[in-house]
Amino acid sequence: MRRSHLDALLLPDGSMRIMIATLEREGLDPSPAISAAGFDPSSRTLQRQVSPEQELAFQRAFREITGYRPDLWFRMGMDYTLAAFGQFALVIMTAPNLRVLLTNPDLGRFGFHGLKLRPIVIHHRLIGIELDASQVDDDMRDMALLVSLGCVLRFYPELVGDDFAFTLVCLPFSDPDGRLREIAGVPLSLNADRALALWPDAQSERPLRNANPVLYEAYTAAARSLLDAPVTGEDFRARVSGAIASHLSEPALLETVAGSLGLTARTLQRRLSRAGLKFRTMVDQCRREAAIQTLVFGDAPLTQVAWGLGYTDLASFAHAFQRWTGSTPGRFRRQARGEDGEDATARR
């Protein structure tokens, strides 16, 4: 069975609204980020739901606008509320306790575009989490860690109780200006190998404020169903296929398609893999469909058709077309049109 994924799932736009408010509070113009996500900056009104590609494009533009601002990213994470996570917040809120929530195998399917929260369990006791950003794109890794850490430091006391205490937070970078130490309000260990948030294990067993095991099971089942068969405005595969079809003649096709979707090539490859798809296979399918349509309905010479599909010469195109259809391009064109004659009369 194909592994479930969030790639095509439409998400609440609360995260983007928080980032816009953060930029405006800093006196920075959010318009470039709004445009990067495919929205009209002049309206300053976002849709109620956005795709992960739009959100990531916004986040990457946000990162460029702010420059390297660890303190700003952390404070922004502290501005998030559970409402920004839509119906998935119901799973978080109704869990019996943090141990049940954080050891839920479905939790690993959530994350900041690749960031994962991994429970740290020693002798069957949950003592904290690791924020694993190894799969996040390099240019977004520090921001992903700090936004997520800000969320964790805000959410857990809200879920458990105001007296919830963190014993130590470890981060894999420095804080030369001391800004993080000033705002985090917890003991920090910097230049660590991993990003960790630790707390006394007894806090993992405390009932959450809105704990409801019956509702938790129901909301978890609903979330799992949504993850296994996401409801989308446009299928992720269709979006990628459309981008490929629009750029078939580009020499650096992978990078071009990824850029048109607001992704890096690495992120696109990773998301396709999660969806059980291969970029090369999708390109081959798009070329086949475009070749057949062009030969049946167009009059362009075969060499021009080959170039338009991204082939450097006619021979490569002819070889691929023979593999697709068992026929040469010229013969296929004539047969599809009900014309007589042999390859010698084919347009070149």
C-alpha positions as CSV (number, residue, x, y, z in Angstrom):
1,M,0.0,0.0,0.0
2,R,1.3,3.4,-0.9
3,R,2.6,5.3,2.1
4,S,0.3,8.1,3.2
5,H,1.5,11.7,2.9
6,L,0.4,15.3,3.4
7,D,1.7,16.6,0.1
8,A,-1.7,17.2,-1.5
9,L,-3.6,18.1,1.6
10,L,-5.0,21.6,1.9
11,L,-4.1,23.3,5.2
12,P,-5.5,26.3,7.2
13,D,-3.8,29.5,6.3
14,G,-3.2,30.5,10.0
15,S,0.5,29.8,9.7
16,M,0.8,32.3,6.9
17,R,-1.2,34.9,8.7
18,I,1.1,34.6,11.7
19,M,4.1,35.1,9.5
20,I,2.6,38.2,7.9
21,A,1.9,39.7,11.3
22,T,5.5,38.9,12.3
23,L,6.8,40.8,9.3
24,E,4.6,43.7,9.8
25,R,5.5,44.0,13.5
26,E,9.1,44.1,12.4
27,G,8.4,46.9,9.9
28,L,9.0,44.5,6.9
29,D,6.9,44.2,3.8
30,P,5.2,40.8,3.5
31,S,4.1,41.4,-0.1
32,P,7.0,39.4,-1.7
33,A,6.2,36.4,0.4
34,I,2.5,36.7,-0.4
35,S,3.3,36.8,-4.1
36,A,5.7,33.8,-3.8
37,A,2.8,31.8,-2.5
38,G,0.7,32.7,-5.5
39,F,-1.6,35.2,-3.9
40,D,-2.4,38.8,-4.8
41,P,-0.5,41.1,-2.4
42,S,-2.8,44.0,-3.1
43,S,-5.8,42.2,-1.7
44,R,-3.9,41.3,1.5
45,T,-6.5,38.6,1.9
46,L,-5.5,34.9,1.9
47,Q,-7.7,31.9,1.1
48,R,-8.9,29.9,4.0
49,Q,-6.8,26.9,2.9
50,V,-3.4,26.6,1.2
51,S,-1.4,23.8,-0.3
52,P,1.9,22.7,1.4
53,E,3.7,24.0,-1.8
54,Q,2.2,27.5,-1.3
55,E,3.0,27.5,2.4
56,L,6.6,26.4,1.8
57,A,7.0,29.0,-0.9
58,F,5.8,31.6,1.6
59,Q,8.1,30.4,4.3
60,R,11.1,30.4,2.0
61,A,10.4,34.0,1.0
62,F,9.8,34.9,4.6
63,R,13.3,33.5,5.4
64,E,14.8,35.7,2.7
65,I,13.0,38.8,3.9
66,T,14.1,38.4,7.6
67,G,17.6,37.2,6.9
68,Y,19.2,35.1,9.6
69,R,17.0,36.0,12.7
70,P,16.9,33.0,15.2
71,D,15.3,35.2,17.9
72,L,12.6,36.4,15.5
73,W,11.8,32.8,14.3
74,F,11.6,31.6,17.9
75,R,9.3,34.4,18.9
76,M,7.1,33.7,15.9
77,G,6.8,30.0,17.0
78,M,5.6,31.3,20.4
79,D,2.9,33.2,18.5
80,Y,1.3,30.0,17.1
81,T,-1.9,28.7,18.5
82,L,-3.4,25.2,18.2
83,A,-6.0,26.7,16.0
84,A,-3.4,27.2,13.3
85,F,-3.3,23.4,12.9
86,G,-7.0,23.0,12.0
87,Q,-8.7,19.7,12.9
88,F,-5.4,18.1,13.8
89,A,-5.4,20.3,16.9
90,L,-8.3,18.2,18.2
91,V,-6.0,15.2,18.3
92,I,-3.4,17.1,20.3
93,M,-5.8,18.6,22.7
94,T,-7.8,15.5,23.7
95,A,-4.9,13.1,24.2
96,P,-4.9,11.6,27.7
97,N,-1.3,12.8,28.4
98,L,1.9,13.7,26.6
99,R,3.2,10.2,26.7
100,V,0.2,8.9,24.8
101,L,0.3,11.8,22.4
102,L,4.0,11.8,21.6
103,T,4.4,8.1,21.3
104,N,1.4,8.0,18.9
105,P,3.0,6.6,15.6
106,D,0.8,8.9,13.6
107,L,2.5,11.9,15.2
108,G,5.6,11.3,13.0
109,R,3.5,12.1,10.0
110,F,3.2,15.7,11.1
111,G,6.0,18.2,10.9
112,F,7.3,21.5,9.5
113,H,8.0,20.4,5.9
114,G,10.1,17.4,7.0
115,L,10.8,18.2,10.6
116,K,9.8,15.3,12.9
117,L,9.1,15.2,16.7
118,R,10.7,12.0,18.0
119,P,9.9,10.9,21.6
120,I,12.8,10.3,23.9
121,V,11.9,7.3,26.0
122,I,14.3,5.8,28.6
123,H,13.2,2.8,30.8
124,H,9.7,3.2,29.4
125,R,9.6,6.8,30.6
126,L,9.1,9.8,28.3
127,I,11.6,12.5,29.2
128,G,11.4,14.7,26.2
129,I,11.5,15.0,22.4
130,E,14.0,15.3,19.7
131,L,13.3,17.9,16.9
132,D,14.7,16.0,13.9
133,A,15.3,18.4,11.0
134,S,17.6,16.1,9.0
135,Q,15.1,15.9,6.2
136,V,14.4,19.7,6.0
137,D,16.1,21.6,3.2
138,D,19.4,23.1,4.4
139,D,18.2,26.7,3.9
140,M,15.2,26.2,6.1
141,R,16.6,23.9,8.8
142,D,17.4,26.5,11.5
143,M,14.1,28.3,11.0
144,A,12.2,25.0,11.2
145,L,13.9,24.1,14.4
146,L,13.3,27.4,16.1
147,V,9.7,27.9,15.0
148,S,8.9,24.3,16.1
149,L,10.7,24.8,19.4
150,G,8.7,28.0,20.0
151,C,5.5,26.1,19.4
152,V,6.6,23.3,21.8
153,L,7.6,25.7,24.6
154,R,4.2,27.4,24.3
155,F,1.9,24.4,23.7
156,Y,3.0,22.0,26.3
157,P,2.3,24.3,29.3
158,E,-1.0,25.2,27.7
159,L,-1.9,21.5,27.3
160,V,-0.7,20.3,30.7
161,G,-0.7,23.2,33.0
162,D,1.0,26.5,33.6
163,D,3.5,24.9,36.0
164,F,4.9,22.6,33.3
165,A,8.6,23.0,33.4
166,F,11.4,22.2,30.9
167,T,14.7,21.1,32.4
168,L,16.9,21.7,29.3
169,V,16.7,22.7,25.7
170,C,19.6,21.7,23.4
171,L,20.2,23.4,20.1
172,P,22.7,22.7,17.3
173,F,23.9,26.2,16.8
174,S,25.2,29.2,18.8
175,D,23.6,32.3,20.2
176,P,26.3,34.9,19.9
177,D,24.0,37.9,20.8
178,G,22.3,36.1,23.7
179,R,18.9,36.8,22.3
180,L,17.6,33.3,22.5
181,R,18.6,33.0,26.1
182,E,16.7,36.1,26.9
183,I,13.5,35.1,25.4
184,A,13.4,31.3,25.8
185,G,13.0,31.4,29.6
186,V,14.5,27.9,29.9
187,P,18.0,26.5,30.4
188,L,19.7,26.4,27.0
189,S,22.6,24.2,25.9
190,L,24.0,25.4,22.5
191,N,26.2,23.9,19.8
192,A,24.7,20.5,20.6
193,D,24.6,17.6,18.2
194,R,20.9,17.4,18.2
195,A,17.9,19.6,19.1
196,L,16.2,18.4,22.2
197,A,13.6,19.6,24.7
198,L,13.6,17.7,28.0
199,W,11.4,17.7,31.1
200,P,10.8,15.6,34.2
201,D,9.2,12.3,33.2
202,A,6.4,12.7,35.7
203,Q,5.0,15.6,33.6
204,S,4.5,13.1,30.7
205,E,1.9,11.3,32.8
206,R,-0.2,14.3,33.9
207,P,-3.6,14.4,32.3
208,L,-4.0,17.1,29.7
209,R,-6.4,19.9,30.5
210,N,-8.9,18.8,27.7
211,A,-8.1,15.0,27.9
212,N,-10.9,12.9,26.6
213,P,-9.8,9.3,25.6
214,V,-13.0,8.7,23.6
215,L,-12.7,11.8,21.6
216,Y,-9.0,11.3,21.2
217,E,-9.5,7.9,19.5
218,A,-12.2,9.4,17.3
219,Y,-10.2,12.4,16.2
220,T,-7.1,10.2,15.7
221,A,-9.0,7.9,13.5
222,A,-10.4,10.8,11.5
223,A,-7.0,12.3,11.1
224,R,-5.5,9.0,10.0
225,S,-8.3,8.6,7.4
226,L,-7.6,12.1,6.1
227,L,-3.8,11.4,5.9
228,D,-4.4,8.1,4.1
229,A,-6.8,9.6,1.5
230,P,-6.4,13.4,1.6
231,V,-9.1,15.6,0.2
232,T,-7.5,18.1,-2.2
233,G,-8.4,20.9,-4.5
234,E,-6.0,19.5,-7.0
235,D,-4.1,16.3,-6.8
236,F,-0.3,16.6,-6.1
237,R,0.5,14.4,-9.0
238,A,-1.6,16.4,-11.3
239,R,0.1,19.6,-10.2
240,V,3.5,18.1,-10.9
241,S,2.4,16.7,-14.2
242,G,1.1,20.0,-15.2
243,A,4.3,21.7,-14.3
244,I,6.3,19.1,-16.3
245,A,4.1,19.5,-19.3
246,S,4.6,23.3,-19.2
247,H,8.4,23.0,-19.2
248,L,9.3,19.9,-21.2
249,S,11.7,21.8,-23.4
250,E,13.8,23.2,-20.5
251,P,17.2,21.6,-20.1
252,A,17.2,21.6,-16.3
253,L,13.7,20.1,-16.1
254,L,13.8,18.9,-12.4
255,E,15.0,22.3,-11.1
256,T,12.6,24.2,-13.3
257,V,9.6,22.2,-12.3
258,A,10.5,22.3,-8.6
259,G,10.9,26.1,-8.8
260,S,7.6,26.6,-10.5
261,L,6.0,24.7,-7.5
262,G,7.9,26.8,-5.0
263,L,10.1,23.8,-4.0
264,T,13.7,22.9,-4.2
265,A,14.6,19.9,-6.4
266,R,15.4,17.9,-3.3
267,T,12.1,18.6,-1.7
268,L,10.2,17.7,-4.8
269,Q,12.1,14.4,-5.2
270,R,11.4,13.6,-1.5
271,R,7.7,14.3,-1.8
272,L,7.3,12.3,-5.0
273,S,9.0,9.4,-3.2
274,R,6.6,9.7,-0.3
275,A,3.7,9.5,-2.8
276,G,5.2,6.5,-4.6
277,L,6.1,8.5,-7.7
278,K,9.3,8.9,-9.7
279,F,10.1,12.1,-11.5
280,R,11.7,10.4,-14.5
281,T,8.6,8.2,-15.0
282,M,6.3,11.2,-14.8
283,V,8.4,13.0,-17.4
284,D,8.3,10.0,-19.7
285,Q,4.5,9.9,-19.4
286,C,4.1,13.6,-20.1
287,R,6.4,13.3,-23.1
288,R,4.4,10.4,-24.4
289,E,1.1,12.2,-24.1
290,A,2.4,15.4,-25.6
291,A,4.1,13.6,-28.4
292,I,0.9,11.8,-29.4
293,Q,-1.2,14.9,-29.2
294,T,1.3,17.0,-31.2
295,L,1.6,14.3,-33.9
296,V,-2.1,13.8,-34.3
297,F,-3.2,17.4,-34.2
298,G,-0.1,19.4,-35.2
299,D,1.9,19.9,-38.4
300,A,5.3,20.7,-37.0
301,P,8.3,18.9,-38.5
302,L,9.4,15.9,-36.4
303,T,12.7,17.5,-35.5
304,Q,10.8,20.5,-34.0
305,V,8.5,18.1,-32.2
306,A,11.5,16.4,-30.7
307,W,13.1,19.7,-29.5
308,G,9.8,20.8,-28.0
309,L,9.7,17.6,-25.9
310,G,13.2,18.1,-24.6
311,Y,15.1,15.8,-26.9
312,T,18.4,17.0,-28.3
313,D,17.9,15.1,-31.6
314,L,15.3,13.3,-33.7
315,A,17.0,9.9,-33.2
316,S,16.5,10.0,-29.4
317,F,12.8,11.0,-29.8
318,A,12.2,8.3,-32.4
319,H,13.7,5.7,-30.1
320,A,11.5,6.8,-27.2
321,F,8.4,6.9,-29.4
322,Q,9.1,3.4,-30.7
323,R,9.2,2.2,-27.1
324,W,5.9,4.0,-26.3
325,T,3.9,2.9,-29.3
326,G,5.8,0.3,-31.3
327,S,5.8,2.7,-34.2
328,T,7.9,5.5,-35.6
329,P,6.7,9.1,-35.2
330,G,6.2,9.5,-38.9
331,R,4.2,6.3,-39.4
332,F,2.1,7.0,-36.3
333,R,1.2,10.5,-37.6
334,R,0.1,9.2,-40.9
335,Q,-1.8,6.2,-39.5
336,A,-3.6,8.3,-36.9
337,R,-4.7,10.7,-39.7
338,G,-5.7,7.9,-42.0
339,E,-3.0,8.9,-44.6
340,D,-1.2,6.5,-46.9
341,G,2.5,6.5,-47.6
342,E,5.7,5.4,-45.9
343,D,8.2,7.1,-43.7
344,A,9.9,8.8,-46.7
345,T,7.0,11.2,-46.9
346,A,7.1,12.1,-43.2
347,R,7.7,15.7,-42.3
348,R,11.1,16.4,-41.0
